[in-house]
Amino acid sequence: MRAILINHLQYLRRQPFAVIGMIVLTFVFALALGQVNQGEPVELPVFSTTLTEAEQTELIQALNSKAENTVFVSEKESSVKEKLEKGTIDMGLQLERDSYKLYLSATTPNITLIESHVANVVQSERTLYDAAERLNATPDDLRKKVEESSGLFAVSEKSFKESEFVYDASLQALFGFSLFFVIFTVTYTVSTILEQKRNGMWNRMILSPLTKVQLYLGHVSFSFLLGYAQLALVFSFFHFVLGVDLKGGYPMILLVIIPFLFAIVSLGILISAIATNPRQLDAVIPLISVSMAMIGGAYWPLEIVQSEALLTLSKLIPMTYGMEMLKGATLLDWSLSQFLLPASVLFCMGVLFMGIGLNLMERKATV
């Protein structure tokens, strides 16, 4: 097994460009889409055609009071539409009493979250005004009474922690693209087994003192260690160098990526067993990787997905559980017992993929 590891290390030293490329792409996409270097919130211009200036100010204050990383500012309608036409802003908001319109000049990752936030605030304010009219009171008086009465209740946020949708654009991009690009590194490294079988090197190694178990274990171990080193390097760089806040979950992150990598290494073995030549691998690996990333919540959080079919399908994807555990280690502050279920599912997937893959490889070898 040591000979296999040394052979892989020597090959990596001669041609490290593929691994370096995956790491660089992770940095680029995480920085660009996660906006980890953006310290100031994004301004979103707001205008109205029916609301008075005072009413518009109240709604904007309500929007800003609960908004994160977005500041709603009042502007004239002509100015907002002119900026949208020129592309100097990505979106603008037309705010009315019972409705709203979101104008877009470009698609951004935060559209769904902003629209959900605006819908909730508009609905809450409309309910408040309807109640004020029925009670013959002003909205301000009713709002003050609601705020005063809220102090009479003790609310425990911990009991709702599991079902609460917690979102962080920086961590979503960092985790998603880190897991996405490590799939390429691991699967292409494992697929060297297929190449060695095609060029006859595998048969020559079988004649050596190495057993088949040592051969497979050498390839699997190197793929796992290389993937782990890539993820550890990326997370460490973002945490210690760029200062991304991992919510105190850095040590746990290095632990929870183990079952995910095991499942991906096993999936690489299965793909290598099914494919018959490197050209098929070049087509299948990107297809599977992109599909897993889209369905498993690497590009966007699964909480905003409305399709029940896609949500059901995501339960069969290792990416889903990898993202869950990374978010559980940081945003959701999971206890150790909460990691058991996704980790167990990933280990079961890994055992299943590896068992089927090794079985298919040995059957091909005997045919």
N, C-alpha and C positions, 0 to 999 in steps of 0.2 A: 504493500500500500504506500509505503514511503517513496518508492520509485515513481509511482503514478503522480504523487503530489509534487515531487521534484521536477518531473517532466512538465507538469502544468505550470509551475512557477517559472521555469526557463522559457516556456512559450509565451507566458504573460510578460516577461521581461523584454522579449524580442518584439512583441506586438501588443503593447498596452493600450493602443489607441481606441479600441472598442469600449473598454471599461472606462477610460477617461472620458470618452464621448458621452456615455450614459450619465456620468457624474456631472459633467458640464451642462447637459440638457436639463438635469434635475434642478441645478442652480438657476438656470435661465428661466424655466417655466415657473418655478416657485417664486422667484423674485418678481417676475412680470405679472403673474396672475394673483399671487398672494399679497402683493404690495407691502412686503415686509419692511421696506425702507420708507414707507409713506407715513410720516408722523402726524400730518394734519388731516382732518376729516374732509370729505368731499362735499362741496357746496352744490345744492340742487335748487335752481330758481323756481319760484312759485308765483303764479298770477291767477286772477279771478275776474270774471266778467259780470257777476251778479252780487258778490259779497261786498259789503262796505269795508272800508279800511280797517275799522275796529274789529269786525268779525274775522277778516282775513288774518289779522295779527293774532287773535285768540287761537285760531286753528294752527297757525304756524308755531306758536308757543307750545301747543299741545303736541305737535309733531316732534319738535326739538326736545321736549322733556323726556321722551322715551326712545329717542333715536340714538344709534351707535354708529360712529364713523361717517355720519351724514348730517349736514347742517342745512336746513331749509331756510331760504332767504327770499324775501319779497322783491319782485321785479315787474316791470311793465310787460304786457303781453307782446307788444311789438319787439321789444328787446330780446325776449326769450325766443321767439320764433326766428328772429334774425340770426341769433347765435346757433340755433338748431340747423338752419339752412347752411350756415358756413362751417358747421361741424366743430365749433369751438367748445361746445358742451355735448355730453352724451345723452342727456335727458332733461326734460322740463315737466313741471306739474301744473295742470290747471285744476284749481280747487274750487268746488262749489259746496253749497250747504248739504246736499244729499248725494253728491256724486263727485267723481274726479276723473281726470284723463291724464295719462302718462305719455308724453311725446318722446320718441326715441330717435336719435340719429345714429346710434351704434348699439350693438348688443354687448352688455357687460355682465359679469358674473353676479352682480348684486341686484339685478332687476327684480327677481322674484322676491327677495327679502324686502326691498324697498316698497314694492307694491303691496305686499302683505302688511307691512307696517302702516302704510297710508290707509289701507282699507280698514284696519282695526281702529285707527284713530278717528276716521270719519264716521264709522259706525258708532263709536262710543260717544262722540260729540252730538250726533243726531239723536241718540237715545237721551242724552242729557237735556237737550233743548226740548224734546217732546215731553219729558217729565216736568220740565220747568213750566211749560205752557199749561199742562193739566193741573199743576199745583198752584198756579197763579204766582209764580216766583221767578226771579231772574236767574239765568244760568250761573252767574257768579255766586249768588247766595246758595244755590243748590250744590255747586261744586265745593264750596267751603264746608257745607254740612256733611257732604260725603267724606271729605278729607278728615273732618273732626271725628266722625263716627268710625272711621277706619282704625282709629287708635284704641277703640274698645275691643278689638279682636286681636288675638294672638295667632299669627299664621306661621307655620313651620314650613320653610321652603325645602327642607331636606326630603320630606315625604313626596314631593313632586319632582325631585331631581332626575329620576330615571326617565320620566315622560317629557321633560322639558327639552325644547329644541334649543340647544346651545350651539352657536355658530361663530367661528373665527376664520376669516378669509385667509389669513396668513398660514394657520395650521392646516386648513383644508387643502390648500395648494401644496404645502410642504409634504404632508403625509401622502396625498394622492399621487403626486408625481414621483415621489421617492419610491413608493411601492410599484408604480407603473413601470419605471425604467429599470428597476432591479429585476423585473420579470425577464427582460431581454438578456440581461447579464447572466442570470442563472440558467435559463433554458438553452441559450446558445452554448454555454460552457458544457452543460450536460450532453448536448447533441454531438459533442466530439466523439462519443461512443459510436454513433452511426458512421461518422467519417472514418474512424479507425477500422470498423468492420468492413467498409467498402474497399479501403486500400490494402487490406490484408494484415495490418499491424496488429489487430486484435488476435488473430490466430497465432501470430508469432509470440505474443505475450502470454497466451495460454500455454504454450510449450515451455515457458520459463517457470521457475519455481513459484511464481505467483498463482494463487487460486482464483477462481472466478469471483468468489466473495471479496477477496482483496482488490480485484480489479474494479468491481462495481463500487465498493466502499471508497476506493481512492477517488474515483470520479465524483461520486456523490458528496464526499467530504470537501473536496476542493470547491465544488460549485456552491455548497452551503457557506463555507468560510469566505469565499469571495463576495457573495451576496451580503453576508453579515458585515464584512469590512466596508462595503460600499455604503450601506445604510448607516452604520455607525459613524463613518466619516461625514456623511451629509448632515445627519442630525447634530453631531458635535460642532461642525462648522457653523451651522445656522444658530445654534444655541450660544456657543462661547464667542464666536467672532462677530456675527451679525446681531447678536443680542435678542433673538426671537424668544419670547417668553413661553416656555413649555409647561408653565403652571406647576413647577416642582416635580414633573413626571419624567425627567430625563433618565434616571436610573431604571425606572419601570419600562420605559420605551425600549431600552436595550435588551430587556428580558422578553417582552411580548412579541417582538419581531421573530423570535425563534420558531414558534409553531407556524407562522406564516411562511417563512423561508423553507421549512420542511415540506409544507404542502406544495410550494412552487417548484422545489427541486424534484419532488415526486411527479408533479405534472410534466416537468421537462423530460423525465424518463418515459412517461406514457406517450408524449408527443414524438419522441425519438423512436419509440417502438412502432408507432403507427406509420410514420413517414418512411418512404423507401429510398429517398435520395435528398441531398442537401437543398435542391431547388424547392422541393415540397416544404421543407422546414422554413426556408426564407419566406414562403407565402403563408404558412399556417401560424407561425409564431406571432407575427404582427397582428394577424386577424384575431387570434385568441386573446392577445394582450390588450388590444384596444377594446374588444368586446367586454372583457372582464373589467376594465377600468370604467367603462360607461355604465354597465349594469351594477357594478359593485360600489359605486359612490366615490370614485377617485376624482372625477371631474367636478361633481356637484354633490351636496349632501342628499342622502336618500330621503330625508324628511320632507323635501319639497316635491318628490315624485308622487304623482297621483294615480298612476296605473297600477292596479293590483297585480296584473300579470307580471310586470317588471319587478315589483317588490317580491313576489313569490319566487321568480327566477333568481333574484339576487341572493336568496338563501342558499343557493347551490354554488355560489362563487366564492373562492377563498378571499378575494379582495374585500368583500363585505365584512368579513370577520376581522381581517387585518386592520381595516379602517376603524371598526368598532373598538378594538382593543387599544389602538393608538389614541383615539379620542377619550376612551375610558381612563387612560393613564394621565391625561392632561386636562381636558375640558370638563369631564364628568366626575373626576376624582373617585373612580371605582375602588371598592374594597377588593381584597385578593379573591374572595369567593366569586365575585362577578366576572372575573377573567376565566373561570373554569369552563363555562359553557362554550364560548367561542374558541378557546384553546383546544378543548376536546374535539370540537367539530373539525378544526383544522388538522389535528393529528389523525383523526379518522379518515379525512379526505386524503392525507398524505399516505397513509397505509394502503388505502384502496388504490390510489393512482400508482403507487410503486409496485404493489402486488400484481396488478394487471399489466403494467409496463414490463416488468422483468419476465413475466410469464410469456408475453408476446415476443420479447427478444429471444428467449431461449427456444421458442417454437420455430422462429425464423431460422435460427442457427442450425436446427436439426433437419430442416426441410432440404 
